[in-house]
């Protein structure tokens, strides 16, 4: 087993919280975000907690040592022989998709033995939307994201004199894919690693699952989404832009462009490369079916596609905040307040927050623009403006004014 891994307590604690419960624990996320390492960390946690090694069966099914276990029957028979009698056993299966009809074996383990089951699978074969069907709802999904800024600071080595703002700038440039920490900000090597992950997601995960995918069209849509993160758009709008640029021909093809784009965006969502966020009418208290915003899973991929540029910082910062809200287990919407917009409505069962994101509140024009929609909301839920400013103004008539970096590190 791999040792000396950098801990990711946010996710380990989620697994610990579900320990010894009946649902299957499934770790999902984009390739190379740390799923296998998380299972290694959890294995080590169980050992440290006193679980005997023979009561932990940890298998990476892509290893050649398991090359004979290609169907659920041989897989079930092999694992069953390893399970000790009369005691709780932890089953940890990585890359389980190589076993045909693996879900039948997993269900039998649950029925026949006293086991606690944890699995991951390649996105090329197993998307989170399929779990409910395969496991009849008897699962818990642990959704793994690339490094938060707080984690980023623990994964890399910095000069003590380097400011927190400079470190944050590195985060915006390199993103949070954990594997990059081995290269300590070597731009060329980091680019090569990101290119490899990106190509695998686009060429292998998406195209293998969606036969007949037009790779050129897929890359065009990715590029467009990267250039418009945080902007309100729709599949029809994107289709019209591509048609105007000659990427989609006229006539019937142009009329169906929106449906084509919608299909491709759904592929990208299922591969965990993008998230689409719906709009919510705050005053009408209803979700709106048209228009949404799209955010990328990691800014390193955006910089790979578009080239690193320190422009459009407001939407880049929005992307960071969206991912952080996801990590903090909020359900996130875009808020419509009359003719204005709130960047995020973040909800938990017992909490709601309205959030505006901007680079700076220094000018009167910006303050008016950012505060107006929040001031128009008359309920008593918390309202926050996040910016890169550091000043003495802590609130505007009850609307909290927070430094974005401090907010990221406060969790």
C-alpha positions, 0 to 999 in steps of 0.5 A: 500500500502507498504510504506518506500521502498528503492527508485530505481530512475533508474527504477522510472525515466524510468516509469516517462519518459513513463508516460501518453503515450499510450503503456502499460508499462510492468516491467520484470525481474527475480523473487524477483528483485523488480518489485512489490516494483517498482510499489509500489514506482511508486504508491507513486510517483503518489500520491506525484505528486497530483494524487487523490487516486481514480484515481489510481487503483492498484491491485495485482491479487494474493491477495484473494480479487481478487479471483473471477477475473479469466477471462478477462470478469469479470476482465474488468467489475470489473475494469471498475466500478472503473474507474472515468469518465472524468479524467486520471486514472492509472491502476497498475496490479501486477501478471496479469497472473492469469487472463485468456486472460488478454491481451483482457481486457488490450486492451479494457481498452486502447480503452474505457477509458483515462488510463495509464497502468502498469503491471508485471507478473510471469515468469512462465506464461509470458515471454517478448518474448510473449508481441509482440504477446499478445499486438500487439507491443503496449507496452514498456518493463522496464527490471529490474535487481538486484541491481547495486553496487551503489544501493547496497551501499544504501540498506545496512548499513556499518561501516564508516571505511569499505573501498569501496573495502571491500564493493565491495567484499561483493557485489561480495559475496552476489550479488544484490537481493534486498530482502537480505538487510533485513538480513544484510550479514547473510550468512546462511539466505541469502543462504536460501533466494537465494536457495528459489528464485533459486528453484522457478525459476528452479523448477516452472518457467522453468519446469512448462512452459516446460513440460518434462524438465529433472531437473538433466540435467537442473541443470548440464547445470546451473552449467556448465554455472556458472563455465564458465561465460565470457568464449567463448563457444557454445551449441555443446561444452557444449553438448560434455563436458556433454557427456564426463562426462557421463551426456549424453549417446553416439550414437544419444543422443550425436549427438543431445546433442548440440540441447538439450543444446541450448533448455535448455539455451534458457529456462534459458534466458527466465527465466532471469537467464542467458544472452547470448552475441554474438560475433562481428567481428570488422574488418569484421563488422558482427555478428558471428553466432558461439560461444558466452559468457554467463553471470548470472543475479546475482553473488549470484546465481553463489556462491549458485551453485558453493560455494563462491570462490574468484577465476577466478576474471577476469570473475567475474568482466566481469559479473559485467561490463556486467550487468552494461552496460545493466543497462546503456542501451547499446547493448552489443557484444563480439568483435573479432579483428583478433585473439584477443578479446575485452571483450565488444563492447557497443553501443547506437544509438549515442555512441560506447565504446570498453572495456577490463576488468582485475583484474590488469594491473600491469604486462607487460604481462597483459598490452600487452594482454589487450591493443593489441586488443584495439590498433588493432582497428583503429576507433576513438571510446572510448577505456577503460580498467577497472581494480581494480588498483588505480595508476597514469596512466590514459591512454595508448596511448589514451586508458583510464585506469579506476578503475572499482569501480569508473566506477561503481559509476560514472553513 
